[in-house]
């Protein structure tokens, strides 16, 4: 059971040693770093580093009693605080990216307005391409696809809302190759 708990803690972002130190501290209650290190089977200097990391995450705290410093694991429900911190950090990064994108867009020179060819691979590439398409100012799009290849790779989500939004927004000329030969399809805006 302890090994599974360590794995579960690692899945939410703790390192292997952080998980061991947290579980040892949780089992022991308020203890010295030396006691926690022995229980966690992690060397003492590393245990101090892990404790400081866990304190920053809100999963441990410390207090002084006489000349000794004791450390205590926070209640397991504090892990929700850790997740909230990560959400806040992601929001902060998202805002920075949005600001950088706006600033970089204002720097784009005339050469950037020339047609460009980009290559995307896999499902993540398809999602990135669709996102880029929805942000383009063009009114007409051209796509070249191997139907046989794409049917083996594309999930049903490909025909989802984002694809419908693209079809609604742009006039699209598609050139598909498949076992039956090449086919040209014109998609027109629905206004």
LODREN-855167 format. One record per residue: residue number from 1; x, y, z of N, C-alpha, C, O in turn; chain. Coordinates in steps of 0.05 Angstrom, whole numbers, plus 5000, padded with zeros to 4 digits. Example, Ala and Ser with C-alpha at 12.3 -4.5 7.8 and 13.67 -1.06 7.14 Angstrom:
<pts>
+-----+------+------+------+------+------+------+------+------+------+------+------+------+---+
:   k :   nx :   ny :   nz :  cax :  cay :  caz :   cx :   cy :   cz :   ox :   oy :   oz : c :
+-----+------+------+------+------+------+------+------+------+------+------+------+------+---+
:   1 : 5264 : 4886 : 5156 : 5246 : 4910 : 5156 : 5264 : 4934 : 5156 : 5285 : 4934 : 5169 : A :
:   2 : 5257 : 4955 : 5142 : 5273 : 4979 : 5143 : 5258 : 5001 : 5157 : 5268 : 5023 : 5161 : A :
+-----+------+------+------+------+------+------+------+------+------+------+------+------+---+
</pts>
This chain:
<pts>
+-----+------+------+------+------+------+------+------+------+------+------+------+------+---+
:   k :   nx :   ny :   nz :  cax :  cay :  caz :   cx :   cy :   cz :   ox :   oy :   oz : c :
+-----+------+------+------+------+------+------+------+------+------+------+------+------+---+
:   1 : 5016 : 4976 : 5000 : 5000 : 5000 : 5000 : 5017 : 5025 : 5000 : 5011 : 5045 : 4986 : A :
:   2 : 5039 : 5025 : 5015 : 5057 : 5048 : 5017 : 5069 : 5054 : 4990 : 5072 : 5077 : 4982 : A :
:   3 : 5077 : 5033 : 4976 : 5089 : 5037 : 4949 : 5069 : 5050 : 4930 : 5076 : 5067 : 4914 : A :
:   4 : 5044 : 5041 : 4932 : 5023 : 5053 : 4914 : 5019 : 5082 : 4922 : 5015 : 5098 : 4904 : A :
:   5 : 5019 : 5088 : 4947 : 5015 : 5116 : 4956 : 5038 : 5134 : 4945 : 5034 : 5156 : 4936 : A :
:   6 : 5063 : 5123 : 4946 : 5086 : 5137 : 4935 : 5082 : 5142 : 4905 : 5087 : 5165 : 4896 : A :
:   7 : 5073 : 5122 : 4890 : 5068 : 5126 : 4862 : 5046 : 5146 : 4856 : 5048 : 5163 : 4838 : A :
:   8 : 5025 : 5145 : 4873 : 5003 : 5164 : 4869 : 5012 : 5193 : 4875 : 5005 : 5211 : 4860 : A :
:   9 : 5029 : 5196 : 4895 : 5039 : 5223 : 4901 : 5057 : 5233 : 4879 : 5058 : 5256 : 4872 : A :
:  10 : 5072 : 5214 : 4866 : 5089 : 5222 : 4844 : 5072 : 5230 : 4820 : 5079 : 5248 : 4805 : A :
:  11 : 5048 : 5218 : 4817 : 5031 : 5225 : 4794 : 5020 : 5253 : 4797 : 5012 : 5265 : 4777 : A :
:  12 : 5018 : 5263 : 4821 : 5008 : 5290 : 4825 : 5030 : 5311 : 4826 : 5025 : 5334 : 4831 : A :
:  13 : 5055 : 5302 : 4821 : 5077 : 5321 : 4818 : 5099 : 5320 : 4838 : 5119 : 5335 : 4835 : A :
:  14 : 5097 : 5303 : 4858 : 5119 : 5300 : 4877 : 5141 : 5282 : 4865 : 5135 : 5264 : 4850 : A :
:  15 : 5166 : 5288 : 4873 : 5188 : 5270 : 4864 : 5186 : 5245 : 4882 : 5172 : 5245 : 4902 : A :
:  16 : 5202 : 5225 : 4875 : 5202 : 5200 : 4890 : 5210 : 5206 : 4919 : 5198 : 5195 : 4938 : A :
:  17 : 5231 : 5222 : 4923 : 5241 : 5227 : 4950 : 5222 : 5246 : 4965 : 5219 : 5243 : 4989 : A :
:  18 : 5209 : 5265 : 4951 : 5189 : 5281 : 4965 : 5167 : 5264 : 4975 : 5157 : 5268 : 4998 : A :
:  19 : 5158 : 5245 : 4959 : 5136 : 5227 : 4967 : 5144 : 5211 : 4991 : 5128 : 5208 : 5010 : A :
:  20 : 5168 : 5200 : 4992 : 5178 : 5184 : 5014 : 5179 : 5201 : 5040 : 5171 : 5192 : 5061 : A :
:  21 : 5190 : 5225 : 5037 : 5193 : 5243 : 5060 : 5165 : 5251 : 5071 : 5160 : 5252 : 5095 : A :
:  22 : 5147 : 5258 : 5052 : 5120 : 5266 : 5061 : 5106 : 5243 : 5075 : 5094 : 5247 : 5097 : A :
:  23 : 5107 : 5219 : 5064 : 5094 : 5196 : 5077 : 5107 : 5189 : 5104 : 5092 : 5183 : 5123 : A :
:  24 : 5133 : 5191 : 5106 : 5147 : 5185 : 5131 : 5138 : 5206 : 5152 : 5132 : 5199 : 5175 : A :
:  25 : 5137 : 5231 : 5144 : 5129 : 5252 : 5162 : 5100 : 5249 : 5171 : 5093 : 5254 : 5194 : A :
:  26 : 5083 : 5241 : 5153 : 5055 : 5237 : 5159 : 5052 : 5214 : 5179 : 5036 : 5216 : 5198 : A :
:  27 : 5067 : 5193 : 5176 : 5066 : 5170 : 5195 : 5078 : 5177 : 5222 : 5067 : 5169 : 5243 : A :
:  28 : 5099 : 5192 : 5222 : 5113 : 5198 : 5247 : 5100 : 5220 : 5264 : 5102 : 5220 : 5289 : A :
:  29 : 5087 : 5239 : 5251 : 5079 : 5263 : 5265 : 5102 : 5282 : 5268 : 5123 : 5277 : 5255 : A :
:  30 : 5100 : 5303 : 5284 : 5122 : 5322 : 5287 : 5148 : 5308 : 5294 : 5150 : 5294 : 5315 : A :
:  31 : 5169 : 5311 : 5278 : 5194 : 5297 : 5282 : 5217 : 5314 : 5271 : 5213 : 5334 : 5257 : A :
:  32 : 5241 : 5306 : 5279 : 5265 : 5320 : 5269 : 5271 : 5309 : 5241 : 5261 : 5288 : 5232 : A :
:  33 : 5287 : 5324 : 5226 : 5295 : 5316 : 5199 : 5309 : 5289 : 5200 : 5306 : 5273 : 5182 : A :
:  34 : 5325 : 5285 : 5220 : 5341 : 5260 : 5223 : 5322 : 5236 : 5225 : 5326 : 5215 : 5213 : A :
:  35 : 5301 : 5239 : 5241 : 5282 : 5217 : 5245 : 5266 : 5212 : 5220 : 5262 : 5189 : 5212 : A :
:  36 : 5258 : 5234 : 5206 : 5244 : 5231 : 5181 : 5261 : 5218 : 5160 : 5252 : 5201 : 5145 : A :
:  37 : 5287 : 5226 : 5159 : 5305 : 5214 : 5140 : 5308 : 5184 : 5144 : 5308 : 5169 : 5124 : A :
:  38 : 5310 : 5176 : 5169 : 5313 : 5147 : 5175 : 5288 : 5132 : 5166 : 5290 : 5111 : 5154 : A :
:  39 : 5265 : 5143 : 5172 : 5239 : 5130 : 5165 : 5235 : 5129 : 5135 : 5225 : 5109 : 5124 : A :
:  40 : 5243 : 5150 : 5121 : 5239 : 5152 : 5092 : 5261 : 5138 : 5076 : 5259 : 5134 : 5052 : A :
:  41 : 5282 : 5129 : 5090 : 5306 : 5118 : 5077 : 5317 : 5136 : 5055 : 5324 : 5128 : 5033 : A :
:  42 : 5320 : 5162 : 5063 : 5331 : 5183 : 5046 : 5353 : 5196 : 5063 : 5349 : 5200 : 5087 : A :
:  43 : 5376 : 5201 : 5051 : 5398 : 5213 : 5068 : 5389 : 5240 : 5079 : 5373 : 5254 : 5068 : A :
:  44 : 5401 : 5247 : 5102 : 5392 : 5271 : 5117 : 5395 : 5297 : 5101 : 5376 : 5313 : 5101 : A :
:  45 : 5417 : 5303 : 5087 : 5419 : 5328 : 5072 : 5397 : 5329 : 5050 : 5385 : 5351 : 5046 : A :
:  46 : 5392 : 5307 : 5037 : 5370 : 5307 : 5017 : 5343 : 5310 : 5030 : 5326 : 5323 : 5018 : A :
:  47 : 5340 : 5299 : 5053 : 5314 : 5302 : 5068 : 5309 : 5331 : 5074 : 5286 : 5340 : 5071 : A :
:  48 : 5329 : 5346 : 5081 : 5325 : 5375 : 5086 : 5316 : 5389 : 5060 : 5298 : 5406 : 5061 : A :
:  49 : 5328 : 5382 : 5038 : 5320 : 5394 : 5012 : 5291 : 5387 : 5006 : 5276 : 5404 : 4997 : A :
:  50 : 5284 : 5362 : 5010 : 5256 : 5353 : 5004 : 5236 : 5367 : 5023 : 5214 : 5374 : 5014 : A :
:  51 : 5244 : 5370 : 5048 : 5226 : 5383 : 5068 : 5221 : 5412 : 5059 : 5199 : 5421 : 5059 : A :
:  52 : 5242 : 5426 : 5051 : 5239 : 5454 : 5043 : 5221 : 5456 : 5018 : 5205 : 5474 : 5016 : A :
:  53 : 5224 : 5437 : 5000 : 5207 : 5436 : 4976 : 5178 : 5431 : 4984 : 5160 : 5444 : 4973 : A :
:  54 : 5174 : 5413 : 5002 : 5147 : 5406 : 5011 : 5134 : 5430 : 5027 : 5110 : 5434 : 5025 : A :
:  55 : 5151 : 5444 : 5041 : 5141 : 5468 : 5055 : 5132 : 5489 : 5035 : 5110 : 5501 : 5039 : A :
:  56 : 5147 : 5493 : 5014 : 5139 : 5512 : 4993 : 5113 : 5504 : 4980 : 5097 : 5521 : 4971 : A :
:  57 : 5108 : 5478 : 4978 : 5084 : 5468 : 4965 : 5060 : 5468 : 4985 : 5037 : 5462 : 4977 : A :
:  58 : 5066 : 5474 : 5010 : 5045 : 5475 : 5030 : 5038 : 5448 : 5042 : 5018 : 5444 : 5055 : A :
:  59 : 5056 : 5428 : 5038 : 5051 : 5401 : 5047 : 5065 : 5394 : 5073 : 5061 : 5373 : 5085 : A :
:  60 : 5083 : 5412 : 5082 : 5096 : 5408 : 5108 : 5100 : 5435 : 5121 : 5098 : 5456 : 5108 : A :
:  61 : 5104 : 5435 : 5147 : 5110 : 5459 : 5162 : 5132 : 5453 : 5183 : 5139 : 5429 : 5187 : A :
:  62 : 5143 : 5473 : 5195 : 5163 : 5469 : 5216 : 5158 : 5487 : 5240 : 5145 : 5507 : 5238 : A :
:  63 : 5170 : 5479 : 5262 : 5169 : 5495 : 5286 : 5193 : 5489 : 5304 : 5205 : 5467 : 5302 : A :
:  64 : 5200 : 5507 : 5320 : 5223 : 5505 : 5338 : 5213 : 5496 : 5366 : 5194 : 5508 : 5376 : A :
:  65 : 5226 : 5476 : 5377 : 5220 : 5467 : 5404 : 5246 : 5464 : 5419 : 5261 : 5445 : 5415 : A :
:  66 : 5252 : 5483 : 5436 : 5278 : 5483 : 5450 : 5299 : 5490 : 5429 : 5297 : 5510 : 5415 : A :
:  67 : 5319 : 5473 : 5427 : 5341 : 5478 : 5408 : 5336 : 5462 : 5382 : 5352 : 5464 : 5363 : A :
:  68 : 5315 : 5446 : 5382 : 5311 : 5429 : 5358 : 5289 : 5440 : 5341 : 5270 : 5452 : 5350 : A :
:  69 : 5292 : 5435 : 5315 : 5272 : 5442 : 5295 : 5257 : 5417 : 5288 : 5268 : 5396 : 5280 : A :
:  70 : 5230 : 5419 : 5289 : 5213 : 5396 : 5283 : 5198 : 5402 : 5257 : 5192 : 5425 : 5250 : A :
:  71 : 5191 : 5381 : 5243 : 5177 : 5383 : 5218 : 5152 : 5366 : 5219 : 5152 : 5345 : 5232 : A :
:  72 : 5131 : 5376 : 5207 : 5105 : 5361 : 5208 : 5092 : 5362 : 5181 : 5092 : 5383 : 5167 : A :
:  73 : 5081 : 5339 : 5173 : 5066 : 5338 : 5147 : 5039 : 5352 : 5151 : 5026 : 5349 : 5171 : A :
:  74 : 5031 : 5367 : 5131 : 5005 : 5379 : 5131 : 4984 : 5358 : 5125 : 4991 : 5336 : 5115 : A :
:  75 : 4959 : 5363 : 5132 : 4938 : 5344 : 5127 : 4936 : 5339 : 5097 : 4940 : 5357 : 5080 : A :
:  76 : 4930 : 5314 : 5090 : 4928 : 5307 : 5061 : 4910 : 5325 : 5044 : 4915 : 5328 : 5020 : A :
:  77 : 4890 : 5337 : 5057 : 4872 : 5355 : 5041 : 4887 : 5380 : 5031 : 4876 : 5394 : 5014 : A :
:  78 : 4911 : 5385 : 5042 : 4927 : 5408 : 5033 : 4936 : 5404 : 5004 : 4945 : 5423 : 4991 : A :
:  79 : 4935 : 5379 : 4994 : 4943 : 5374 : 4967 : 4926 : 5390 : 4947 : 4935 : 5397 : 4925 : A :
:  80 : 4901 : 5396 : 4955 : 4884 : 5413 : 4938 : 4896 : 5441 : 4936 : 4894 : 5453 : 4915 : A :
:  81 : 4909 : 5450 : 4957 : 4923 : 5476 : 4956 : 4946 : 5475 : 4935 : 4950 : 5494 : 4920 : A :
:  82 : 4960 : 5453 : 4935 : 4982 : 5450 : 4916 : 4972 : 5451 : 4887 : 4984 : 5464 : 4870 : A :
:  83 : 4949 : 5438 : 4882 : 4937 : 5438 : 4856 : 4928 : 5467 : 4849 : 4932 : 5476 : 4826 : A :
:  84 : 4917 : 5481 : 4868 : 4909 : 5509 : 4863 : 4932 : 5526 : 4856 : 4930 : 5544 : 4839 : A :
:  85 : 4955 : 5522 : 4870 : 4979 : 5537 : 4863 : 4988 : 5532 : 4835 : 4995 : 5551 : 4820 : A :
:  86 : 4986 : 5507 : 4826 : 4994 : 5500 : 4799 : 4975 : 5513 : 4779 : 4984 : 5523 : 4758 : A :
:  87 : 4949 : 5514 : 4785 : 4929 : 5527 : 4768 : 4936 : 5557 : 4765 : 4935 : 5568 : 4743 : A :
:  88 : 4942 : 5569 : 4788 : 4948 : 5598 : 4788 : 4973 : 5603 : 4771 : 4975 : 5623 : 4756 : A :
:  89 : 4993 : 5585 : 4773 : 5018 : 5588 : 4758 : 5012 : 5585 : 4728 : 5023 : 5600 : 4712 : A :
:  90 : 4995 : 5566 : 4721 : 4988 : 5563 : 4693 : 4973 : 5587 : 4682 : 4978 : 5596 : 4659 : A :
:  91 : 4955 : 5599 : 4698 : 4941 : 5623 : 4689 : 4961 : 5646 : 4685 : 4959 : 5661 : 4665 : A :
:  92 : 4980 : 5648 : 4703 : 5001 : 5669 : 4701 : 5017 : 5666 : 4675 : 5021 : 5685 : 4661 : A :
:  93 : 5025 : 5641 : 4669 : 5040 : 5635 : 4645 : 5023 : 5641 : 4620 : 5033 : 5651 : 4600 : A :
:  94 : 4997 : 5634 : 4622 : 4979 : 5638 : 4599 : 4977 : 5668 : 4593 : 4977 : 5676 : 4570 : A :
:  95 : 4975 : 5685 : 4614 : 4974 : 5714 : 4610 : 5000 : 5724 : 4598 : 5000 : 5742 : 4581 : A :
:  96 : 5023 : 5714 : 4607 : 5049 : 5722 : 4596 : 5050 : 5715 : 4567 : 5059 : 5731 : 4550 : A :
:  97 : 5042 : 5691 : 4560 : 5042 : 5682 : 4532 : 5024 : 5699 : 4515 : 5032 : 5707 : 4492 : A :
:  98 : 5001 : 5706 : 4525 : 4982 : 5723 : 4510 : 4995 : 5751 : 4505 : 4993 : 5761 : 4483 : A :
:  99 : 5008 : 5762 : 4526 : 5021 : 5788 : 4523 : 5044 : 5787 : 4503 : 5048 : 5804 : 4487 : A :
: 100 : 5060 : 5765 : 4505 : 5083 : 5762 : 4487 : 5073 : 5759 : 4459 : 5085 : 5771 : 4440 : A :
: 101 : 5052 : 5744 : 4455 : 5041 : 5739 : 4428 : 5033 : 5766 : 4415 : 5039 : 5771 : 4392 : A :
: 102 : 5019 : 5783 : 4431 : 5011 : 5809 : 4421 : 5035 : 5826 : 4414 : 5035 : 5839 : 4393 : A :
: 103 : 5055 : 5826 : 4431 : 5079 : 5842 : 4426 : 5094 : 5832 : 4402 : 5102 : 5848 : 4385 : A :
: 104 : 5097 : 5806 : 4399 : 5111 : 5795 : 4376 : 5095 : 5800 : 4351 : 5107 : 5805 : 4330 : A :
: 105 : 5069 : 5799 : 4352 : 5052 : 5804 : 4328 : 5056 : 5833 : 4318 : 5055 : 5838 : 4294 : A :
: 106 : 5061 : 5851 : 4336 : 5065 : 5879 : 4328 : 5093 : 5883 : 4315 : 5097 : 5904 : 4302 : A :
: 107 : 5111 : 5864 : 4319 : 5138 : 5866 : 4308 : 5140 : 5854 : 4280 : 5160 : 5858 : 4266 : A :
: 108 : 5120 : 5838 : 4273 : 5121 : 5823 : 4247 : 5125 : 5842 : 4224 : 5110 : 5862 : 4221 : A :
: 109 : 5145 : 5836 : 4208 : 5151 : 5853 : 4185 : 5136 : 5843 : 4160 : 5122 : 5823 : 4161 : A :
: 110 : 5138 : 5857 : 4137 : 5124 : 5850 : 4113 : 5131 : 5823 : 4102 : 5114 : 5810 : 4090 : A :
: 111 : 5155 : 5813 : 4107 : 5163 : 5786 : 4097 : 5145 : 5765 : 4110 : 5140 : 5744 : 4098 : A :
: 112 : 5136 : 5770 : 4134 : 5120 : 5750 : 4149 : 5093 : 5748 : 4136 : 5079 : 5728 : 4142 : A :
: 113 : 5084 : 5767 : 4120 : 5058 : 5766 : 4108 : 5057 : 5749 : 4083 : 5036 : 5744 : 4072 : A :
: 114 : 5081 : 5740 : 4074 : 5082 : 5723 : 4051 : 5070 : 5695 : 4058 : 5071 : 5687 : 4081 : A :
: 115 : 5060 : 5681 : 4038 : 5049 : 5654 : 4043 : 5071 : 5636 : 4055 : 5095 : 5639 : 4048 : A :
: 116 : 5063 : 5619 : 4073 : 5083 : 5602 : 4086 : 5072 : 5573 : 4086 : 5048 : 5568 : 4085 : A :
: 117 : 5091 : 5555 : 4086 : 5084 : 5526 : 4088 : 5093 : 5517 : 4115 : 5116 : 5521 : 4123 : A :
: 118 : 5075 : 5504 : 4129 : 5082 : 5492 : 4155 : 5075 : 5463 : 4155 : 5056 : 5454 : 4141 : A :
: 119 : 5090 : 5447 : 4169 : 5085 : 5419 : 4172 : 5077 : 5413 : 4200 : 5090 : 5422 : 4219 : A :
: 120 : 5055 : 5398 : 4204 : 5046 : 5389 : 4230 : 5044 : 5359 : 4230 : 5038 : 5347 : 4209 : A :
: 121 : 5051 : 5347 : 4252 : 5050 : 5318 : 4254 : 5033 : 5309 : 4277 : 5032 : 5322 : 4298 : A :
: 122 : 5019 : 5287 : 4274 : 5003 : 5274 : 4295 : 4979 : 5290 : 4303 : 4972 : 5310 : 4291 : A :
: 123 : 4965 : 5280 : 4323 : 4940 : 5292 : 4333 : 4946 : 5320 : 4344 : 4931 : 5339 : 4339 : A :
: 124 : 4968 : 5323 : 4359 : 4975 : 5350 : 4370 : 4980 : 5369 : 4347 : 4973 : 5393 : 4349 : A :
: 125 : 4992 : 5360 : 4326 : 4997 : 5377 : 4303 : 4971 : 5386 : 4289 : 4968 : 5408 : 4281 : A :
: 126 : 4952 : 5367 : 4288 : 4926 : 5374 : 4276 : 4912 : 5395 : 4292 : 4900 : 5414 : 4282 : A :
: 127 : 4913 : 5392 : 4319 : 4900 : 5411 : 4337 : 4913 : 5438 : 4334 : 4900 : 5459 : 4334 : A :
: 128 : 4940 : 5439 : 4333 : 4955 : 5464 : 4330 : 4948 : 5477 : 4303 : 4944 : 5501 : 4302 : A :
: 129 : 4947 : 5461 : 4282 : 4940 : 5472 : 4255 : 4912 : 5483 : 4255 : 4908 : 5505 : 4244 : A :
: 130 : 4893 : 5469 : 4267 : 4866 : 5480 : 4267 : 4864 : 5506 : 4283 : 4849 : 5524 : 4276 : A :
: 131 : 4879 : 5507 : 4305 : 4879 : 5532 : 4321 : 4891 : 5555 : 4305 : 4880 : 5577 : 4305 : A :
: 132 : 4913 : 5549 : 4291 : 4925 : 5570 : 4273 : 4906 : 5579 : 4251 : 4904 : 5602 : 4245 : A :
: 133 : 4892 : 5560 : 4240 : 4873 : 5566 : 4218 : 4852 : 5585 : 4227 : 4846 : 5605 : 4213 : A :
: 134 : 4841 : 5581 : 4251 : 4820 : 5598 : 4261 : 4829 : 5626 : 4267 : 4813 : 5645 : 4269 : A :
: 135 : 4855 : 5630 : 4269 : 4866 : 5657 : 4275 : 4875 : 5672 : 4250 : 4883 : 5695 : 4252 : A :
: 136 : 4875 : 5659 : 4228 : 4885 : 5672 : 4203 : 4864 : 5691 : 4192 : 4840 : 5686 : 4195 : A :
: 137 : 4873 : 5711 : 4179 : 4855 : 5731 : 4167 : 4847 : 5723 : 4139 : 4831 : 5737 : 4126 : A :
: 138 : 4858 : 5702 : 4128 : 4852 : 5694 : 4101 : 4822 : 5687 : 4098 : 4809 : 5680 : 4118 : A :
: 139 : 4812 : 5689 : 4074 : 4784 : 5681 : 4069 : 4782 : 5654 : 4055 : 4761 : 5642 : 4053 : A :
: 140 : 4805 : 5645 : 4044 : 4805 : 5620 : 4029 : 4828 : 5603 : 4038 : 4850 : 5613 : 4042 : A :
: 141 : 4823 : 5578 : 4041 : 4843 : 5559 : 4050 : 4846 : 5536 : 4030 : 4826 : 5529 : 4017 : A :
: 142 : 4869 : 5525 : 4029 : 4875 : 5502 : 4012 : 4886 : 5479 : 4029 : 4903 : 5484 : 4046 : A :
: 143 : 4876 : 5456 : 4026 : 4887 : 5433 : 4041 : 4892 : 5410 : 4022 : 4877 : 5405 : 4003 : A :
: 144 : 4913 : 5395 : 4027 : 4921 : 5372 : 4012 : 4924 : 5349 : 4031 : 4940 : 5350 : 4050 : A :
: 145 : 4909 : 5328 : 4027 : 4907 : 5306 : 4046 : 4906 : 5279 : 4033 : 4893 : 5276 : 4012 : A :
: 146 : 4919 : 5260 : 4045 : 4915 : 5232 : 4037 : 4893 : 5220 : 4055 : 4898 : 5216 : 4079 : A :
: 147 : 4870 : 5215 : 4043 : 4847 : 5205 : 4059 : 4853 : 5179 : 4072 : 4846 : 5174 : 4096 : A :
: 148 : 4867 : 5161 : 4058 : 4872 : 5134 : 4069 : 4890 : 5137 : 4094 : 4886 : 5123 : 4114 : A :
: 149 : 4910 : 5154 : 4093 : 4928 : 5159 : 4115 : 4914 : 5172 : 4138 : 4916 : 5164 : 4161 : A :
: 150 : 4898 : 5193 : 4132 : 4886 : 5209 : 4153 : 4864 : 5192 : 4168 : 4861 : 5195 : 4192 : A :
: 151 : 4850 : 5175 : 4154 : 4829 : 5159 : 4167 : 4842 : 5140 : 4188 : 4829 : 5132 : 4207 : A :
: 152 : 4866 : 5132 : 4183 : 4880 : 5114 : 4202 : 4891 : 5128 : 4226 : 4897 : 5116 : 4246 : A :
: 153 : 4892 : 5155 : 4225 : 4905 : 5170 : 4246 : 4884 : 5187 : 4261 : 4885 : 5189 : 4286 : A :
: 154 : 4866 : 5199 : 4246 : 4848 : 5219 : 4258 : 4827 : 5207 : 4276 : 4814 : 5187 : 4268 : A :
: 155 : 4823 : 5218 : 4300 : 4802 : 5209 : 4317 : 4775 : 5222 : 4308 : 4776 : 5241 : 4292 : A :
: 156 : 4753 : 5212 : 4318 : 4727 : 5224 : 4311 : 4726 : 5254 : 4318 : 4710 : 5269 : 4307 : A :
: 157 : 4742 : 5263 : 4338 : 4741 : 5291 : 4346 : 4749 : 5310 : 4323 : 4742 : 5334 : 4324 : A :
: 158 : 4762 : 5300 : 4303 : 4770 : 5316 : 4280 : 4746 : 5329 : 4267 : 4748 : 5352 : 4257 : A :
: 159 : 4724 : 5316 : 4267 : 4700 : 5327 : 4256 : 4683 : 5342 : 4276 : 4659 : 5347 : 4273 : A :
: 160 : 4696 : 5351 : 4297 : 4682 : 5364 : 4319 : 4677 : 5393 : 4313 : 4679 : 5403 : 4291 : A :
: 161 : 4671 : 5408 : 4334 : 4664 : 5436 : 4333 : 4685 : 5453 : 4319 : 4677 : 5471 : 4303 : A :
: 162 : 4710 : 5448 : 4324 : 4731 : 5465 : 4312 : 4731 : 5462 : 4282 : 4735 : 5482 : 4267 : A :
: 163 : 4727 : 5438 : 4272 : 4727 : 5434 : 4243 : 4702 : 5448 : 4231 : 4704 : 5459 : 4209 : A :
: 164 : 4679 : 5446 : 4244 : 4655 : 5460 : 4235 : 4659 : 5490 : 4234 : 4649 : 5503 : 4216 : A :
: 165 : 4673 : 5501 : 4254 : 4678 : 5530 : 4255 : 4696 : 5538 : 4232 : 4692 : 5559 : 4220 : A :
: 166 : 4715 : 5521 : 4225 : 4733 : 5526 : 4203 : 4716 : 5526 : 4177 : 4719 : 5544 : 4160 : A :
: 167 : 4699 : 5506 : 4174 : 4683 : 5504 : 4149 : 4664 : 5528 : 4147 : 4658 : 5537 : 4125 : A :
: 168 : 4654 : 5538 : 4170 : 4636 : 5561 : 4169 : 4650 : 5587 : 4163 : 4639 : 5605 : 4151 : A :
: 169 : 4675 : 5589 : 4171 : 4690 : 5614 : 4169 : 4704 : 5618 : 4142 : 4707 : 5641 : 4133 : A :
: 170 : 4712 : 5597 : 4128 : 4729 : 5599 : 4105 : 4718 : 5584 : 4081 : 4703 : 5565 : 4083 : A :
: 171 : 4726 : 5594 : 4058 : 4722 : 5579 : 4033 : 4746 : 5560 : 4031 : 4769 : 5570 : 4032 : A :
: 172 : 4741 : 5534 : 4030 : 4763 : 5515 : 4030 : 4763 : 5499 : 4005 : 4742 : 5488 : 3997 : A :
: 173 : 4786 : 5496 : 3993 : 4790 : 5478 : 3970 : 4808 : 5456 : 3980 : 4830 : 5460 : 3990 : A :
: 174 : 4797 : 5431 : 3978 : 4811 : 5408 : 3987 : 4818 : 5389 : 3964 : 4802 : 5385 : 3947 : A :
: 175 : 4842 : 5380 : 3964 : 4851 : 5360 : 3945 : 4858 : 5335 : 3961 : 4878 : 5334 : 3975 : A :
: 176 : 4841 : 5314 : 3957 : 4845 : 5289 : 3972 : 4855 : 5268 : 3953 : 4846 : 5265 : 3930 : A :
: 177 : 4874 : 5252 : 3963 : 4881 : 5228 : 3948 : 4872 : 5204 : 3965 : 4873 : 5204 : 3989 : A :
: 178 : 4863 : 5184 : 3951 : 4855 : 5159 : 3964 : 4856 : 5136 : 3945 : 4865 : 5139 : 3922 : A :
: 179 : 4849 : 5112 : 3954 : 4851 : 5089 : 3937 : 4835 : 5092 : 3911 : 4842 : 5080 : 3891 : A :
: 180 : 4814 : 5107 : 3912 : 4797 : 5111 : 3888 : 4808 : 5132 : 3869 : 4797 : 5136 : 3847 : A :
: 181 : 4830 : 5146 : 3877 : 4841 : 5167 : 3860 : 4839 : 5194 : 3874 : 4831 : 5196 : 3897 : A :
: 182 : 4846 : 5215 : 3859 : 4847 : 5242 : 3870 : 4819 : 5255 : 3867 : 4806 : 5251 : 3846 : A :
: 183 : 4811 : 5269 : 3887 : 4785 : 5283 : 3887 : 4789 : 5312 : 3896 : 4803 : 5317 : 3916 : A :
: 184 : 4775 : 5330 : 3883 : 4776 : 5358 : 3891 : 4749 : 5365 : 3903 : 4728 : 5359 : 3891 : A :
: 185 : 4749 : 5377 : 3926 : 4725 : 5385 : 3940 : 4726 : 5414 : 3946 : 4746 : 5424 : 3957 : A :
: 186 : 4705 : 5429 : 3941 : 4703 : 5457 : 3948 : 4683 : 5460 : 3971 : 4660 : 5453 : 3968 : A :
: 187 : 4692 : 5471 : 3993 : 4674 : 5477 : 4016 : 4670 : 5507 : 4015 : 4689 : 5522 : 4012 : A :
: 188 : 4645 : 5515 : 4016 : 4639 : 5544 : 4016 : 4628 : 5553 : 4043 : 4616 : 5537 : 4058 : A :
: 189 : 4633 : 5578 : 4049 : 4623 : 5590 : 4073 : 4593 : 5587 : 4075 : 4579 : 5589 : 4054 : A :
: 190 : 4583 : 5583 : 4099 : 4555 : 5584 : 4103 : 4549 : 5610 : 4117 : 4557 : 5613 : 4140 : A :
: 191 : 4536 : 5628 : 4103 : 4532 : 5655 : 4115 : 4503 : 5658 : 4122 : 4495 : 5679 : 4132 : A :
+-----+------+------+------+------+------+------+------+------+------+------+------+------+---+
</pts>
